[in-house]
Amino acid sequence: MKGRIVKGIAGFYYVRTAQGIVYQCKARGIFKKEGIVPTVGDEADIEVLEDGDAVINTIFPRKNIFIRPPISNVDCLVLVFAAAQPEPSRSTIDRFLVMTEKNHINAVLCINKLDLLTEERRKKLTDIYSPLYPLVFVSGKTGEGTDELRKLIEGRSAAFAGPSGVGKSTLLNLLIEDATAQTGEISRKTLRGRNTTRHVEIFPLEGGGDLFDTPGFTSFDVLEADEAELQHLYPEMIPYIGKCRYDNCRHLREPGCAVREAVRSGAITKSRYTSYCAQLEEIIEKNKNKY
């Protein structure tokens, strides 16, 4: 029968079928020989044994896969950042957004800790991001805004991503009654969160779809794009690509650059352009070190 891997611990994989039954499974040895590691999110074909356990016979083709954390077949990333404690970094937000564009995954930007949100910061974040991506403000303490967040991810396989300490596990517990994700306090010394999730697990959403609970998604290498590709991962830049004086314009210091003109006119926000430049310089430097 067919199912989806919803958890993996100590060499065992837990596969949920369409009937809602979860089977504890081992993977066939052929996967190791072929270099395939079953991953939470995989669609699989399983065979139930006489003792009630099961084996995974087939892993069906994936539409995407991540290594850190190891999850697959993600439709949407909910990028969770705190309004404060820890302070939201727009450059970090933009790195996550580049990753979603690179992997052809929808993004929802979620700002938690409404009680710490100033009107000035709300306006700034709204001005920069709401024209580009769904943006929702929520409170893990009171539940305010979580109905809107739930509607944005219903029917999808969604995963939370973002720095530690921003309230991802708290929000997951609000969205899914059966979830038992641990929550941790902010370190007073570093004002950073303690990572409280220990393994990857998928929980079903009441209105349809699934929600991944993961132990990180914070230490990935976003900048796998090459120099020419990065501009295409900023959706607001796409209308200006090909309109610069030079065909190979990278939009840094070249004269006659349509993107830089759009920044000057306000059509592209300076904050996003600054992130693009920093990431492009990082890619250029990284490529130099290869040789």
ChimeraX commands (.cxc) that place a marker at each C-alpha (Angstrom):
marker #1 position 0.00,0.00,0.00 radius 0.5
marker #1 position 1.02,3.60,-0.47 radius 0.5
marker #1 position 1.77,6.12,2.25 radius 0.5
marker #1 position 3.98,8.99,3.31 radius 0.5
marker #1 position 6.96,8.91,5.65 radius 0.5
marker #1 position 5.98,11.14,8.57 radius 0.5
marker #1 position 8.84,10.43,10.98 radius 0.5
marker #1 position 12.20,8.69,11.05 radius 0.5
marker #1 position 14.04,7.68,14.23 radius 0.5
marker #1 position 16.99,5.30,14.76 radius 0.5
marker #1 position 16.63,3.52,11.44 radius 0.5
marker #1 position 12.85,3.14,11.67 radius 0.5
marker #1 position 10.49,5.04,9.39 radius 0.5
marker #1 position 6.88,5.74,10.25 radius 0.5
marker #1 position 4.59,5.73,7.22 radius 0.5
marker #1 position 1.06,7.13,7.33 radius 0.5
marker #1 position -1.37,5.66,4.80 radius 0.5
marker #1 position -4.39,7.34,3.23 radius 0.5
marker #1 position -6.53,5.60,5.88 radius 0.5
marker #1 position -4.60,7.42,8.61 radius 0.5
marker #1 position -2.86,4.28,9.90 radius 0.5
marker #1 position 0.83,4.72,10.77 radius 0.5
marker #1 position 3.13,1.73,10.24 radius 0.5
marker #1 position 6.62,1.32,11.68 radius 0.5
marker #1 position 8.87,0.38,8.75 radius 0.5
marker #1 position 12.39,-0.65,7.89 radius 0.5
marker #1 position 13.84,0.21,4.49 radius 0.5
marker #1 position 14.84,-2.52,2.03 radius 0.5
marker #1 position 18.59,-3.02,1.68 radius 0.5
marker #1 position 18.40,-2.07,-1.99 radius 0.5
marker #1 position 18.07,1.60,-1.02 radius 0.5
marker #1 position 21.47,1.60,0.68 radius 0.5
marker #1 position 23.05,-0.05,-2.37 radius 0.5
marker #1 position 21.52,2.61,-4.62 radius 0.5
marker #1 position 22.52,5.47,-2.29 radius 0.5
marker #1 position 18.91,6.39,-1.51 radius 0.5
marker #1 position 18.10,7.52,2.02 radius 0.5
marker #1 position 14.36,7.50,2.87 radius 0.5
marker #1 position 13.38,10.99,3.95 radius 0.5
marker #1 position 10.48,12.43,5.91 radius 0.5
marker #1 position 8.01,13.63,3.29 radius 0.5
marker #1 position 8.73,10.81,0.83 radius 0.5
marker #1 position 5.83,9.08,-0.82 radius 0.5
marker #1 position 6.44,5.35,-0.49 radius 0.5
marker #1 position 5.03,1.92,-1.24 radius 0.5
marker #1 position 5.12,-0.38,1.79 radius 0.5
marker #1 position 4.50,-4.04,2.48 radius 0.5
marker #1 position 2.95,-5.03,5.82 radius 0.5
marker #1 position 4.50,-8.08,7.47 radius 0.5
marker #1 position 2.82,-10.73,9.62 radius 0.5
marker #1 position 4.00,-9.13,12.87 radius 0.5
marker #1 position 2.31,-5.84,11.98 radius 0.5
marker #1 position 5.49,-3.98,11.10 radius 0.5
marker #1 position 6.26,-3.16,7.49 radius 0.5
marker #1 position 9.05,-2.62,4.96 radius 0.5
marker #1 position 9.46,0.17,2.45 radius 0.5
marker #1 position 9.66,-1.32,-1.04 radius 0.5
marker #1 position 9.62,1.83,-3.18 radius 0.5
marker #1 position 10.39,5.53,-2.82 radius 0.5
marker #1 position 8.47,7.48,-5.45 radius 0.5
marker #1 position 10.14,10.37,-7.35 radius 0.5
marker #1 position 10.48,13.55,-5.27 radius 0.5
marker #1 position 9.60,17.04,-6.44 radius 0.5
marker #1 position 12.24,18.50,-4.11 radius 0.5
marker #1 position 14.51,17.44,-1.28 radius 0.5
marker #1 position 16.53,19.24,1.40 radius 0.5
marker #1 position 19.53,17.89,3.26 radius 0.5
marker #1 position 19.43,20.12,6.37 radius 0.5
marker #1 position 16.89,19.29,7.64 radius 0.5
marker #1 position 16.24,16.08,5.67 radius 0.5
marker #1 position 12.74,16.57,4.26 radius 0.5
marker #1 position 11.17,16.18,0.83 radius 0.5
marker #1 position 8.10,17.11,-1.22 radius 0.5
marker #1 position 7.61,20.52,0.40 radius 0.5
marker #1 position 4.98,22.82,-1.15 radius 0.5
marker #1 position 5.44,25.85,1.05 radius 0.5
marker #1 position 7.97,27.27,3.50 radius 0.5
marker #1 position 6.62,29.40,6.34 radius 0.5
marker #1 position 9.50,31.71,7.19 radius 0.5
marker #1 position 9.05,32.54,10.86 radius 0.5
marker #1 position 10.83,35.54,12.36 radius 0.5
marker #1 position 10.25,37.32,15.65 radius 0.5
marker #1 position 9.23,40.97,15.83 radius 0.5
marker #1 position 11.98,41.25,18.48 radius 0.5
marker #1 position 13.97,39.03,20.84 radius 0.5
marker #1 position 15.71,38.03,18.62 radius 0.5
marker #1 position 15.65,41.03,16.29 radius 0.5
marker #1 position 14.55,40.17,12.73 radius 0.5
marker #1 position 17.35,40.45,10.17 radius 0.5
marker #1 position 16.07,41.51,6.76 radius 0.5
marker #1 position 19.21,40.14,5.11 radius 0.5
marker #1 position 18.49,36.73,6.68 radius 0.5
marker #1 position 14.86,36.92,5.59 radius 0.5
marker #1 position 16.05,37.61,2.05 radius 0.5
marker #1 position 18.43,34.64,2.13 radius 0.5
marker #1 position 15.56,32.34,3.07 radius 0.5
marker #1 position 13.41,33.83,0.31 radius 0.5
marker #1 position 16.17,33.20,-2.24 radius 0.5
marker #1 position 16.19,29.57,-1.13 radius 0.5
marker #1 position 12.44,29.23,-1.71 radius 0.5
marker #1 position 12.75,30.77,-5.18 radius 0.5
marker #1 position 15.71,28.51,-6.01 radius 0.5
marker #1 position 13.70,25.43,-5.06 radius 0.5
marker #1 position 10.44,26.61,-6.68 radius 0.5
marker #1 position 8.62,26.57,-3.35 radius 0.5
marker #1 position 5.95,29.02,-2.26 radius 0.5
marker #1 position 6.88,31.21,0.70 radius 0.5
marker #1 position 4.82,32.72,3.50 radius 0.5
marker #1 position 6.53,35.30,5.71 radius 0.5
marker #1 position 5.30,35.03,9.31 radius 0.5
marker #1 position 6.25,37.59,11.97 radius 0.5
marker #1 position 5.66,36.23,15.48 radius 0.5
marker #1 position 5.56,37.97,18.91 radius 0.5
marker #1 position 2.98,40.62,18.06 radius 0.5
marker #1 position 3.26,42.06,21.57 radius 0.5
marker #1 position 6.82,43.17,20.71 radius 0.5
marker #1 position 5.95,44.62,17.29 radius 0.5
marker #1 position 6.16,48.38,16.89 radius 0.5
marker #1 position 4.03,50.16,14.32 radius 0.5
marker #1 position 7.19,51.44,12.66 radius 0.5
marker #1 position 8.56,47.93,12.20 radius 0.5
marker #1 position 5.20,46.58,11.00 radius 0.5
marker #1 position 5.01,49.30,8.36 radius 0.5
marker #1 position 8.59,48.73,7.23 radius 0.5
marker #1 position 8.14,44.97,6.85 radius 0.5
marker #1 position 4.78,45.44,5.13 radius 0.5
marker #1 position 6.18,47.98,2.67 radius 0.5
marker #1 position 9.10,45.72,1.74 radius 0.5
marker #1 position 7.51,42.27,1.62 radius 0.5
marker #1 position 3.73,42.38,1.21 radius 0.5
marker #1 position 3.93,43.26,-2.53 radius 0.5
marker #1 position 6.07,40.14,-3.05 radius 0.5
marker #1 position 4.96,37.41,-0.64 radius 0.5
marker #1 position 2.05,36.61,1.70 radius 0.5
marker #1 position 2.84,38.31,5.01 radius 0.5
marker #1 position 1.12,37.50,8.29 radius 0.5
marker #1 position 1.65,38.84,11.82 radius 0.5
marker #1 position 0.88,36.42,14.64 radius 0.5
marker #1 position 1.14,35.94,18.39 radius 0.5
marker #1 position 2.24,32.59,19.76 radius 0.5
marker #1 position 1.03,33.77,23.16 radius 0.5
marker #1 position -2.57,34.63,22.29 radius 0.5
marker #1 position -3.09,32.83,18.98 radius 0.5
marker #1 position -3.87,36.10,17.19 radius 0.5
marker #1 position -3.27,35.78,13.45 radius 0.5
marker #1 position -2.96,31.98,13.45 radius 0.5
marker #1 position -6.32,31.54,11.67 radius 0.5
marker #1 position -4.98,33.62,8.80 radius 0.5
marker #1 position -1.75,31.60,8.81 radius 0.5
marker #1 position -3.72,28.33,8.80 radius 0.5
marker #1 position -5.68,29.45,5.73 radius 0.5
marker #1 position -2.46,30.26,3.88 radius 0.5
marker #1 position -1.06,26.75,4.33 radius 0.5
marker #1 position -4.19,24.57,4.24 radius 0.5
marker #1 position -4.04,21.89,1.57 radius 0.5
marker #1 position -0.25,22.15,1.28 radius 0.5
marker #1 position 2.77,20.37,2.69 radius 0.5
marker #1 position 4.28,23.22,4.66 radius 0.5
marker #1 position 7.45,23.48,6.73 radius 0.5
marker #1 position 8.49,26.10,9.25 radius 0.5
marker #1 position 11.89,27.70,8.73 radius 0.5
marker #1 position 13.69,30.49,10.52 radius 0.5
marker #1 position 16.14,31.24,13.31 radius 0.5
marker #1 position 15.92,29.51,16.68 radius 0.5
marker #1 position 13.90,31.21,19.38 radius 0.5
marker #1 position 11.32,32.83,17.10 radius 0.5
marker #1 position 8.47,30.56,18.23 radius 0.5
marker #1 position 8.19,27.94,15.49 radius 0.5
marker #1 position 7.33,25.10,17.88 radius 0.5
marker #1 position 4.87,27.27,19.79 radius 0.5
marker #1 position 3.05,28.11,16.57 radius 0.5
marker #1 position 3.02,24.47,15.52 radius 0.5
marker #1 position 1.38,23.53,18.82 radius 0.5
marker #1 position -1.29,26.17,18.21 radius 0.5
marker #1 position -1.98,24.99,14.65 radius 0.5
marker #1 position -2.07,21.27,15.47 radius 0.5
marker #1 position -3.69,20.03,18.67 radius 0.5
marker #1 position -1.91,16.65,18.62 radius 0.5
marker #1 position 1.54,18.15,18.18 radius 0.5
marker #1 position 3.88,17.82,21.14 radius 0.5
marker #1 position 6.71,20.03,19.91 radius 0.5
marker #1 position 8.90,21.20,22.76 radius 0.5
marker #1 position 9.37,24.90,23.30 radius 0.5
marker #1 position 12.37,26.67,24.78 radius 0.5
marker #1 position 13.12,30.07,26.24 radius 0.5
marker #1 position 15.43,32.69,24.82 radius 0.5
marker #1 position 18.95,32.66,26.24 radius 0.5
marker #1 position 19.34,35.86,28.26 radius 0.5
marker #1 position 23.05,35.99,27.51 radius 0.5
marker #1 position 22.85,35.73,23.72 radius 0.5
marker #1 position 19.19,36.66,23.11 radius 0.5
marker #1 position 19.10,33.62,20.83 radius 0.5
marker #1 position 16.67,30.78,21.03 radius 0.5
marker #1 position 17.51,27.27,22.08 radius 0.5
marker #1 position 16.65,24.74,19.41 radius 0.5
marker #1 position 14.03,22.48,20.99 radius 0.5
marker #1 position 12.99,20.17,18.17 radius 0.5
marker #1 position 15.03,16.95,18.09 radius 0.5
marker #1 position 13.74,15.11,15.01 radius 0.5
marker #1 position 11.71,15.72,11.88 radius 0.5
marker #1 position 8.02,14.87,12.00 radius 0.5
marker #1 position 4.94,15.61,9.89 radius 0.5
marker #1 position 1.58,16.44,11.44 radius 0.5
marker #1 position -1.70,16.50,9.46 radius 0.5
marker #1 position -3.55,19.82,9.29 radius 0.5
marker #1 position -7.24,19.74,10.16 radius 0.5
marker #1 position -8.27,21.52,6.97 radius 0.5
marker #1 position -6.09,19.32,4.76 radius 0.5
marker #1 position -2.37,19.25,4.10 radius 0.5
marker #1 position 0.60,18.59,6.36 radius 0.5
marker #1 position 2.96,20.57,8.55 radius 0.5
marker #1 position 6.62,19.59,9.06 radius 0.5
marker #1 position 8.23,20.14,12.43 radius 0.5
marker #1 position 12.00,20.26,11.91 radius 0.5
marker #1 position 15.05,20.75,14.15 radius 0.5
marker #1 position 16.56,23.59,12.19 radius 0.5
marker #1 position 16.52,24.88,8.64 radius 0.5
marker #1 position 18.93,27.55,9.81 radius 0.5
marker #1 position 22.41,26.37,8.75 radius 0.5
marker #1 position 21.93,25.76,5.05 radius 0.5
marker #1 position 23.97,27.12,2.16 radius 0.5
marker #1 position 21.49,29.45,0.47 radius 0.5
marker #1 position 23.80,30.75,-2.18 radius 0.5
marker #1 position 23.95,27.77,-4.50 radius 0.5
marker #1 position 22.88,30.07,-7.34 radius 0.5
marker #1 position 25.45,31.30,-9.83 radius 0.5
marker #1 position 26.08,34.96,-10.63 radius 0.5
marker #1 position 23.65,35.11,-13.53 radius 0.5
marker #1 position 20.90,33.20,-11.75 radius 0.5
marker #1 position 20.61,35.25,-8.55 radius 0.5
marker #1 position 18.79,38.14,-10.23 radius 0.5
marker #1 position 16.03,35.73,-11.27 radius 0.5
marker #1 position 15.52,34.75,-7.61 radius 0.5
marker #1 position 14.43,38.29,-6.75 radius 0.5
marker #1 position 10.95,38.47,-8.34 radius 0.5
marker #1 position 10.85,42.29,-8.30 radius 0.5
marker #1 position 13.97,42.38,-10.51 radius 0.5
marker #1 position 12.59,40.11,-13.23 radius 0.5
marker #1 position 10.68,42.85,-15.14 radius 0.5
marker #1 position 13.97,44.77,-15.56 radius 0.5
marker #1 position 16.20,41.89,-16.67 radius 0.5
marker #1 position 17.27,42.40,-20.29 radius 0.5
marker #1 position 16.59,46.13,-20.21 radius 0.5
marker #1 position 20.07,47.17,-19.06 radius 0.5
marker #1 position 22.69,48.65,-21.40 radius 0.5
marker #1 position 24.81,45.49,-21.08 radius 0.5
marker #1 position 23.41,42.00,-21.67 radius 0.5
marker #1 position 25.48,40.50,-18.87 radius 0.5
marker #1 position 24.70,43.26,-16.37 radius 0.5
marker #1 position 24.94,42.11,-12.75 radius 0.5
marker #1 position 23.32,45.32,-11.44 radius 0.5
marker #1 position 26.20,46.33,-9.17 radius 0.5
marker #1 position 28.07,49.30,-10.64 radius 0.5
marker #1 position 27.41,49.03,-14.38 radius 0.5
marker #1 position 26.19,52.18,-16.18 radius 0.5
marker #1 position 22.78,52.12,-17.82 radius 0.5
marker #1 position 21.44,49.53,-15.34 radius 0.5
marker #1 position 17.63,49.26,-15.33 radius 0.5
marker #1 position 17.59,47.57,-11.93 radius 0.5
marker #1 position 19.60,50.32,-10.26 radius 0.5
marker #1 position 17.31,52.90,-11.85 radius 0.5
marker #1 position 14.31,51.00,-10.41 radius 0.5
marker #1 position 15.95,51.22,-6.97 radius 0.5
marker #1 position 16.43,54.98,-7.39 radius 0.5
marker #1 position 12.78,55.40,-8.37 radius 0.5
marker #1 position 11.55,53.27,-5.48 radius 0.5
marker #1 position 10.13,50.48,-7.66 radius 0.5
marker #1 position 12.61,48.12,-6.00 radius 0.5
marker #1 position 13.22,48.65,-2.27 radius 0.5
marker #1 position 16.73,49.65,-1.27 radius 0.5
marker #1 position 16.71,47.00,1.47 radius 0.5
marker #1 position 16.11,44.16,-0.97 radius 0.5
marker #1 position 18.65,45.54,-3.43 radius 0.5
marker #1 position 21.24,45.74,-0.65 radius 0.5
marker #1 position 20.61,42.07,0.15 radius 0.5
marker #1 position 20.98,41.16,-3.52 radius 0.5
marker #1 position 24.33,42.99,-3.78 radius 0.5
marker #1 position 25.67,41.35,-0.61 radius 0.5
marker #1 position 24.64,37.89,-1.80 radius 0.5
marker #1 position 26.08,38.44,-5.28 radius 0.5
marker #1 position 29.41,39.60,-3.83 radius 0.5
marker #1 position 29.41,36.49,-1.65 radius 0.5
marker #1 position 28.81,34.26,-4.69 radius 0.5
marker #1 position 31.58,36.02,-6.62 radius 0.5
marker #1 position 34.01,35.59,-3.73 radius 0.5
marker #1 position 32.99,31.97,-3.28 radius 0.5
marker #1 position 33.62,31.27,-6.96 radius 0.5
marker #1 position 37.06,32.90,-6.77 radius 0.5
marker #1 position 38.04,30.53,-3.96 radius 0.5
marker #1 position 37.19,27.51,-6.10 radius 0.5
marker #1 position 40.19,28.09,-8.32 radius 0.5
marker link #1:1,2 radius 0.2
marker link #1:2,3 radius 0.2
marker link #1:3,4 radius 0.2
marker link #1:4,5 radius 0.2
marker link #1:5,6 radius 0.2
marker link #1:6,7 radius 0.2
marker link #1:7,8 radius 0.2
marker link #1:8,9 radius 0.2
marker link #1:9,10 radius 0.2
marker link #1:10,11 radius 0.2
marker link #1:11,12 radius 0.2
marker link #1:12,13 radius 0.2
marker link #1:13,14 radius 0.2
marker link #1:14,15 radius 0.2
marker link #1:15,16 radius 0.2
marker link #1:16,17 radius 0.2
marker link #1:17,18 radius 0.2
marker link #1:18,19 radius 0.2
marker link #1:19,20 radius 0.2
marker link #1:20,21 radius 0.2
marker link #1:21,22 radius 0.2
marker link #1:22,23 radius 0.2
marker link #1:23,24 radius 0.2
marker link #1:24,25 radius 0.2
marker link #1:25,26 radius 0.2
marker link #1:26,27 radius 0.2
marker link #1:27,28 radius 0.2
marker link #1:28,29 radius 0.2
marker link #1:29,30 radius 0.2
marker link #1:30,31 radius 0.2
marker link #1:31,32 radius 0.2
marker link #1:32,33 radius 0.2
marker link #1:33,34 radius 0.2
marker link #1:34,35 radius 0.2
marker link #1:35,36 radius 0.2
marker link #1:36,37 radius 0.2
marker link #1:37,38 radius 0.2
marker link #1:38,39 radius 0.2
marker link #1:39,40 radius 0.2
marker link #1:40,41 radius 0.2
marker link #1:41,42 radius 0.2
marker link #1:42,43 radius 0.2
marker link #1:43,44 radius 0.2
marker link #1:44,45 radius 0.2
marker link #1:45,46 radius 0.2
marker link #1:46,47 radius 0.2
marker link #1:47,48 radius 0.2
marker link #1:48,49 radius 0.2
marker link #1:49,50 radius 0.2
marker link #1:50,51 radius 0.2
marker link #1:51,52 radius 0.2
marker link #1:52,53 radius 0.2
marker link #1:53,54 radius 0.2
marker link #1:54,55 radius 0.2
marker link #1:55,56 radius 0.2
marker link #1:56,57 radius 0.2
marker link #1:57,58 radius 0.2
marker link #1:58,59 radius 0.2
marker link #1:59,60 radius 0.2
marker link #1:60,61 radius 0.2
marker link #1:61,62 radius 0.2
marker link #1:62,63 radius 0.2
marker link #1:63,64 radius 0.2
marker link #1:64,65 radius 0.2
marker link #1:65,66 radius 0.2
marker link #1:66,67 radius 0.2
marker link #1:67,68 radius 0.2
marker link #1:68,69 radius 0.2
marker link #1:69,70 radius 0.2
marker link #1:70,71 radius 0.2
marker link #1:71,72 radius 0.2
marker link #1:72,73 radius 0.2
marker link #1:73,74 radius 0.2
marker link #1:74,75 radius 0.2
marker link #1:75,76 radius 0.2
marker link #1:76,77 radius 0.2
marker link #1:77,78 radius 0.2
marker link #1:78,79 radius 0.2
marker link #1:79,80 radius 0.2
marker link #1:80,81 radius 0.2
marker link #1:81,82 radius 0.2
marker link #1:82,83 radius 0.2
marker link #1:83,84 radius 0.2
marker link #1:84,85 radius 0.2
marker link #1:85,86 radius 0.2
marker link #1:86,87 radius 0.2
marker link #1:87,88 radius 0.2
marker link #1:88,89 radius 0.2
marker link #1:89,90 radius 0.2
marker link #1:90,91 radius 0.2
marker link #1:91,92 radius 0.2
marker link #1:92,93 radius 0.2
marker link #1:93,94 radius 0.2
marker link #1:94,95 radius 0.2
marker link #1:95,96 radius 0.2
marker link #1:96,97 radius 0.2
marker link #1:97,98 radius 0.2
marker link #1:98,99 radius 0.2
marker link #1:99,100 radius 0.2
marker link #1:100,101 radius 0.2
marker link #1:101,102 radius 0.2
marker link #1:102,103 radius 0.2
marker link #1:103,104 radius 0.2
marker link #1:104,105 radius 0.2
marker link #1:105,106 radius 0.2
marker link #1:106,107 radius 0.2
marker link #1:107,108 radius 0.2
marker link #1:108,109 radius 0.2
marker link #1:109,110 radius 0.2
marker link #1:110,111 radius 0.2
marker link #1:111,112 radius 0.2
marker link #1:112,113 radius 0.2
marker link #1:113,114 radius 0.2
marker link #1:114,115 radius 0.2
marker link #1:115,116 radius 0.2
marker link #1:116,117 radius 0.2
marker link #1:117,118 radius 0.2
marker link #1:118,119 radius 0.2
marker link #1:119,120 radius 0.2
marker link #1:120,121 radius 0.2
marker link #1:121,122 radius 0.2
marker link #1:122,123 radius 0.2
marker link #1:123,124 radius 0.2
marker link #1:124,125 radius 0.2
marker link #1:125,126 radius 0.2
marker link #1:126,127 radius 0.2
marker link #1:127,128 radius 0.2
marker link #1:128,129 radius 0.2
marker link #1:129,130 radius 0.2
marker link #1:130,131 radius 0.2
marker link #1:131,132 radius 0.2
marker link #1:132,133 radius 0.2
marker link #1:133,134 radius 0.2
marker link #1:134,135 radius 0.2
marker link #1:135,136 radius 0.2
marker link #1:136,137 radius 0.2
marker link #1:137,138 radius 0.2
marker link #1:138,139 radius 0.2
marker link #1:139,140 radius 0.2
marker link #1:140,141 radius 0.2
marker link #1:141,142 radius 0.2
marker link #1:142,143 radius 0.2
marker link #1:143,144 radius 0.2
marker link #1:144,145 radius 0.2
marker link #1:145,146 radius 0.2
marker link #1:146,147 radius 0.2
marker link #1:147,148 radius 0.2
marker link #1:148,149 radius 0.2
marker link #1:149,150 radius 0.2
marker link #1:150,151 radius 0.2
marker link #1:151,152 radius 0.2
marker link #1:152,153 radius 0.2
marker link #1:153,154 radius 0.2
marker link #1:154,155 radius 0.2
marker link #1:155,156 radius 0.2
marker link #1:156,157 radius 0.2
marker link #1:157,158 radius 0.2
marker link #1:158,159 radius 0.2
marker link #1:159,160 radius 0.2
marker link #1:160,161 radius 0.2
marker link #1:161,162 radius 0.2
marker link #1:162,163 radius 0.2
marker link #1:163,164 radius 0.2
marker link #1:164,165 radius 0.2
marker link #1:165,166 radius 0.2
marker link #1:166,167 radius 0.2
marker link #1:167,168 radius 0.2
marker link #1:168,169 radius 0.2
marker link #1:169,170 radius 0.2
marker link #1:170,171 radius 0.2
marker link #1:171,172 radius 0.2
marker link #1:172,173 radius 0.2
marker link #1:173,174 radius 0.2
marker link #1:174,175 radius 0.2
marker link #1:175,176 radius 0.2
marker link #1:176,177 radius 0.2
marker link #1:177,178 radius 0.2
marker link #1:178,179 radius 0.2
marker link #1:179,180 radius 0.2
marker link #1:180,181 radius 0.2
marker link #1:181,182 radius 0.2
marker link #1:182,183 radius 0.2
marker link #1:183,184 radius 0.2
marker link #1:184,185 radius 0.2
marker link #1:185,186 radius 0.2
marker link #1:186,187 radius 0.2
marker link #1:187,188 radius 0.2
marker link #1:188,189 radius 0.2
marker link #1:189,190 radius 0.2
marker link #1:190,191 radius 0.2
marker link #1:191,192 radius 0.2
marker link #1:192,193 radius 0.2
marker link #1:193,194 radius 0.2
marker link #1:194,195 radius 0.2
marker link #1:195,196 radius 0.2
marker link #1:196,197 radius 0.2
marker link #1:197,198 radius 0.2
marker link #1:198,199 radius 0.2
marker link #1:199,200 radius 0.2
marker link #1:200,201 radius 0.2
marker link #1:201,202 radius 0.2
marker link #1:202,203 radius 0.2
marker link #1:203,204 radius 0.2
marker link #1:204,205 radius 0.2
marker link #1:205,206 radius 0.2
marker link #1:206,207 radius 0.2
marker link #1:207,208 radius 0.2
marker link #1:208,209 radius 0.2
marker link #1:209,210 radius 0.2
marker link #1:210,211 radius 0.2
marker link #1:211,212 radius 0.2
marker link #1:212,213 radius 0.2
marker link #1:213,214 radius 0.2
marker link #1:214,215 radius 0.2
marker link #1:215,216 radius 0.2
marker link #1:216,217 radius 0.2
marker link #1:217,218 radius 0.2
marker link #1:218,219 radius 0.2
marker link #1:219,220 radius 0.2
marker link #1:220,221 radius 0.2
marker link #1:221,222 radius 0.2
marker link #1:222,223 radius 0.2
marker link #1:223,224 radius 0.2
marker link #1:224,225 radius 0.2
marker link #1:225,226 radius 0.2
marker link #1:226,227 radius 0.2
marker link #1:227,228 radius 0.2
marker link #1:228,229 radius 0.2
marker link #1:229,230 radius 0.2
marker link #1:230,231 radius 0.2
marker link #1:231,232 radius 0.2
marker link #1:232,233 radius 0.2
marker link #1:233,234 radius 0.2
marker link #1:234,235 radius 0.2
marker link #1:235,236 radius 0.2
marker link #1:236,237 radius 0.2
marker link #1:237,238 radius 0.2
marker link #1:238,239 radius 0.2
marker link #1:239,240 radius 0.2
marker link #1:240,241 radius 0.2
marker link #1:241,242 radius 0.2
marker link #1:242,243 radius 0.2
marker link #1:243,244 radius 0.2
marker link #1:244,245 radius 0.2
marker link #1:245,246 radius 0.2
marker link #1:246,247 radius 0.2
marker link #1:247,248 radius 0.2
marker link #1:248,249 radius 0.2
marker link #1:249,250 radius 0.2
marker link #1:250,251 radius 0.2
marker link #1:251,252 radius 0.2
marker link #1:252,253 radius 0.2
marker link #1:253,254 radius 0.2
marker link #1:254,255 radius 0.2
marker link #1:255,256 radius 0.2
marker link #1:256,257 radius 0.2
marker link #1:257,258 radius 0.2
marker link #1:258,259 radius 0.2
marker link #1:259,260 radius 0.2
marker link #1:260,261 radius 0.2
marker link #1:261,262 radius 0.2
marker link #1:262,263 radius 0.2
marker link #1:263,264 radius 0.2
marker link #1:264,265 radius 0.2
marker link #1:265,266 radius 0.2
marker link #1:266,267 radius 0.2
marker link #1:267,268 radius 0.2
marker link #1:268,269 radius 0.2
marker link #1:269,270 radius 0.2
marker link #1:270,271 radius 0.2
marker link #1:271,272 radius 0.2
marker link #1:272,273 radius 0.2
marker link #1:273,274 radius 0.2
marker link #1:274,275 radius 0.2
marker link #1:275,276 radius 0.2
marker link #1:276,277 radius 0.2
marker link #1:277,278 radius 0.2
marker link #1:278,279 radius 0.2
marker link #1:279,280 radius 0.2
marker link #1:280,281 radius 0.2
marker link #1:281,282 radius 0.2
marker link #1:282,283 radius 0.2
marker link #1:283,284 radius 0.2
marker link #1:284,285 radius 0.2
marker link #1:285,286 radius 0.2
marker link #1:286,287 radius 0.2
marker link #1:287,288 radius 0.2
marker link #1:288,289 radius 0.2
marker link #1:289,290 radius 0.2
marker link #1:290,291 radius 0.2
view
